[in-house]
Amino acid sequence: MDSLQKYYTPYGILQVFFCAFTRKKWIVSSAINAYSDHMEILQKLESYLSYPILKKVFIGVVSIAWSGTFLGAYKDGNFYWGRAVHETGELGWALLLFVIFVSLAQKIVRLHVPKFPWIARFLPLRKEAGIFAFLIIGSHALAEFLKRGVLGDTSAMIDAAFTTHHAAVFGSISFLIMLPLFLTSTNWAIKKMGPKAWKNLQRFAHVAFVFAALHVALIDFFGYGKIDGGATLSMLAYFGGYAYLWHKKKQLKTNTL
């Protein structure tokens, strides 16, 4: 205790406050420097997440994956169209999931964290994803016709695509819905239609998604009695997410009255 008596004097008390102040100043300075470094890293990351860069990376990755679906189907001098059908279907479905759920995720996150920027940076890629989804699903249908040996036979192709004894009918309906969306995906079409009409047309992507989900979920149902769990969960997440948004919007409207 005797060693602490020197701090009981006015001079000692001033020493304690001075040390505490300088220590606090050092902590604050360190925090500011750390925050500055953190913000510098975030700013660099944001520059790498700019739309032009993301677009190039996205197109490159999807193009490689699409090529891989056909290269992977070639083995030991034989081309396995069944494998190509499966792989192109998986890739097209993944792109359609991206188109739908990146928008849904952004809407939900914006309700709770309005200034969270990261998901919004991927929204413009929906255009490229939608175009690729249509083209890849088209190659998926082409591979299916080649696997069945009906390519060129119009009647047999229509029967294979729209038979009610197979889940392919849901995929065919989804593809037909996506056709006008694909044809109007250019800036010229947006100018001719007007932003409002174009946006209303693009909302049919949600209808295409539902039919595509039914196609994926029931593709093995008619033959093996199996339902795909991933596609089923995707539909539940989709309807659950938009039900949540509808509830929050209604709740917000009630609170403002």
Buried (B, 14 or more C-beta within 10 A) or exposed (E): EEEEEEEEEEEEEEEEEEEEEEEEEEEEEEEEEEEEEEEEEEEEEEEEBEEEEBBEEBBEEBEEBBEEBBEEBEEEEEEBBEBBBBBBBBBBBBBBBBBBBBBBBBBBBBEEEEEEEEBEBBEBBBBBBBBBBBBBBBBBBBBBBBBBEBBEEEEBBEBBBEEEEBBBBBBBBBBEBBEEBBEBBEEEEBEEBEEEEBEEBBEEBBEBBBBBBBBBBBBEBBEEEEEBEEBBEBBEBBEEBBEBBEEBEEEEEEEEE
